[in-house]
Amino acid sequence: GMVNNIENTVAGIQQVVELAGHRANVDINSVYVSIAGQHIKSQQHQGHIIRDNREDGITQEEIDRLTNDMYKLVINPGEQIIEVIPQEYTVDGETGIKAPRGVLGSKLEANFHIITGQTLAAKNIIKCVESAKLTAAGLILEPIASAEAVLSEEEKEAGVALVDIGGGTTDLAIFQDNLIRYTAVIPLGGDIVTEDIKKGCSIIKRHAEELKVRFGSSVAKENKDEEIVTIPGLQGRPSKEITLRNLAGIIQSRMTEIIDHVCYEIRNSGYEDKLIGGIVLTGGGSQLKHLAQLTSFITGMDVRIGYPSQHLANDLPKELGSPMFATGVGLVMLGIQQSEEKRKKKDYYSSKSTSGSGQGGKFFNV
């Protein structure tokens, strides 16, 4: 989840944006960027405002003002608030209000899910984007983007834990009543599984990754001892034979550790007994064979693999429906939503300013 090489990252961004623009036949100059990493933290916070005009319903300006107040919270040095997500609103003690605009009342309160991260990490990501001659339209937490692509509204309402297994990190997002309730980032992902295979089998990293993708399994007993794969030796050295059961044993050990971390975070969230929808696995690491079975065995919950294919056009290549692309598909979907919301707010404030009603056309940072 961290940028370690600015030049390589910029080159990668330029290459992929050029390819995407060519295939879509558009000029891309603005992008939505996901952020992850061990430095990401989340917290719950409550805020409120006392309304001046109690005879009229709550306005969009007041809702925005309450949300913007959360960005002024004092946090640890070297960190910044990345995202503020409203939960339920409360008006004059009446709780559970999801859309308070137009409601009468004197005191507007809200619970917020606040996501923070290292300022330097976020700046490095934005610097890479800007160096690629692009504008970063928004910074979005990776599991929130993935959730948009692979979770159904029914799952979010019932209660579900999304586990996005990426290369460097495993991201967790818990939803209930259609609201995000908890997020966490586990500093272990698919890359460390590849590293384990490399060390355990004494082979180079490229061969270890290929072994994992083509023959890897998360449950050792699903493989027989006589199932063997041959790895080419280094120049002038003999080839090496590796049993698929030993390979699966290495993978199972590390994946068990990752799932144990997920279990700890789910317990820590306080929603362990409220996840009717169970667990949805996505991300490139979720493609390991038998991972859903291993996760279900360890957690005791229903588990499925999340694919973003339901949001893709029928004429697109099938490989784009892979869990590997869940975050990318989710970013596009959230980008469309946020662009539309910004347009609506701009129109709303423009009409307020023109009419001179409400709060005299006073603008807030939205």
Secondary structure, DSSP 8 states (H G I E B T S, - for coil): -----HHHHHHHHHHHHHHHHHHHTS---EEEEEE-STT-EEEEEEEEEE-S--SS---HHHHHHHHHHHTT----TTEEEEEEEEEEEEETTEEEES--TT---SEEEEEEEEEEEEHHHHHHHHHHHHHTT-EEEEEEEHHHHHHHHH--HHHHHH-EEEEEE-SS-EEEEEEETTEEEEEEEES--HHHHHHHHHHHHT--HHHHHHHHHHH-BS-GGGS-TT-EEEE--STTS--EEEEHHHHHHHHHHHHHHHHHHHHHHHHHHT-GGG-TT-EEEESGGGGSBTHHHHHHHHH-S-EEE--GGGGS-TTS-GGGGSGGGHHHHHHHHHHHHHHHHHHHHHHHHHHHHHHT-TTTT-----
